[in-house]
């Protein structure tokens, strides 16, 4: 199995290759430089692996929630590459991939929407070891968040930015691990 995964939905720009169980990745926290970095990251990964895009089984991308401009970048690049190489495309929730990256029992994932709101979702590990969404992903002001009733691992930039508000409003504030950014390699674990 050979997969290429891309994400530009947060301040991080990332690309990863999954080749028969091995993961190679490029990652850089760089707000507003995704358009300059994403294609060179992809080219570098493919050259390092000595593969052509057409040799892959599929392409995956972080479909949000996240930055509107960032989502358009990843969507446009993945659609163009998939069309040119005749490959299927797999959209992956940015929040689900972040939860999958750590595999806690229960995760409260929140990324900063930069408008006084956060993108958030609650995920629970299922019997197969995958994180499943409980309820819906949403974007809301912190005061309107529906926190889990039991302690959860908090991750994402929203947990860092709104840490004090969470401590005041959550029945049991998430145990924050300060994991800010989505890593595309977690996309490849689905």
RAKAMO-V373371 format. One line per field, one symbol per residue. phi: phi as a letter, one per 30 degrees, with the letter a starting at -180 (. if undefined). A space follows every 50 residues. Layout:
phi: ???
This chain:
phi: .bbcbbabdbddcbbbccbhjccbbbaadaeibeddcdddddeddddddh bceddddabbbdcjdleeddddddddddddddddchcdccdbdddddddd dchddbbccbcddibibbdaacbbdcddjcdcdcibdabadedcdcdddc dbdcbjdddddcedddddcdebeeddchddbdcddddddd
